[in-house]
């Protein structure tokens, strides 16, 4: 390969391809998650446990159905939390699903 050097985040900004380093990183992460389903699932499982996101949000992040996400969690020894714990959680879940289905008709 010779003298080829991996470009840096700053290279993309200096070439005016992106406005900021944050924009470069966000785009790179989007592409990474888009091309690697396994990473998406792993990230969704982590966020489900660490951030207490809903099963529906975890499924959306992983790119799988609610039922598939539930099965993945069970296979990994993670007990799914079924149903919202508070009325506010239920309203948030309903709003998330409305937004999701409006964006993905």
C-alpha positions in Angstrom: 0.0 0.0 0.0 3.0 2.3 0.3 2.6 5.6 2.0 -1.2 5.7 2.3 -2.3 7.2 5.6 -5.7 6.7 7.2 -7.5 10.1 7.1 -8.4 11.8 10.3 -11.6 13.4 11.3 -10.0 16.8 10.9 -9.1 16.0 7.3 -12.8 15.8 6.5 -13.5 19.1 8.1 -10.5 20.9 6.5 -11.6 19.6 3.1 -15.0 21.2 3.8 -16.8 17.9 3.5 -18.3 18.3 6.9 -18.9 21.4 9.1 -17.5 19.9 12.3 -15.7 16.9 13.8 -19.0 15.9 15.5 -20.7 15.8 12.1 -18.0 13.4 10.8 -18.3 11.2 13.8 -22.1 11.1 13.6 -22.1 10.2 9.9 -19.5 7.5 10.5 -21.5 6.0 13.3 -24.7 6.0 11.1 -22.8 4.2 8.4 -21.3 1.7 10.8 -24.6 0.8 12.4 -26.3 0.6 9.0 -23.7 -1.9 7.7 -23.3 -4.0 10.8 -26.5 -5.6 12.1 -24.7 -7.4 14.9 -23.3 -4.1 16.2 -26.8 -2.6 16.2 -28.2 -5.5 18.2 -25.3 -5.4 20.7 -25.7 -1.6 21.1 -29.5 -2.0 21.6 -28.9 -4.7 24.3 -26.4 -2.5 26.1 -28.7 0.6 26.0 -31.7 -1.6 27.1 -29.8 -2.6 30.2 -27.7 0.5 30.9 -30.1 3.3 29.9 -33.4 1.6 30.7 -34.8 2.3 27.2 -38.0 0.5 26.2 -38.2 -2.8 24.4 -39.7 -1.0 21.4 -36.9 1.5 21.3 -34.3 -1.2 21.6 -36.0 -3.1 18.8 -36.0 0.0 16.6 -32.3 0.6 17.3 -31.5 -3.0 16.5 -33.5 -3.0 13.3 -35.7 -5.9 14.4 -39.3 -6.4 15.5 -40.4 -6.1 19.1 -40.9 -9.9 19.3 -37.4 -10.6 17.8 -35.8 -8.2 20.3 -37.6 -9.9 23.1 -36.3 -13.3 21.9 -32.8 -11.9 21.5 -32.8 -10.6 25.1 -34.1 -13.9 26.4 -31.4 -15.8 24.4 -28.8 -13.6 26.0 -30.1 -14.2 29.5 -31.6 -10.7 29.8 -35.1 -10.7 31.3 -37.3 -8.3 29.2 -39.3 -5.7 31.1 -42.8 -6.2 29.7 -45.0 -3.2 29.8 -44.4 0.3 31.0 -43.9 0.7 34.8 -45.7 4.1 35.1 -48.4 6.0 33.2 -45.8 8.4 32.0 -43.7 5.5 30.6 -46.9 4.3 28.8 -47.5 7.7 27.2 -43.9 7.9 26.1 -44.1 4.4 24.6 -47.3 5.3 22.7 -45.7 8.6 21.4 -42.6 6.8 20.3 -44.6 4.2 18.4 -46.7 6.9 16.8 -43.6 8.8 15.7 -41.9 5.5 14.5 -44.9 4.5 12.4 -45.4 8.0 10.9 -41.7 7.9 9.8 -41.9 4.3 8.5 -45.3 4.0 6.8 
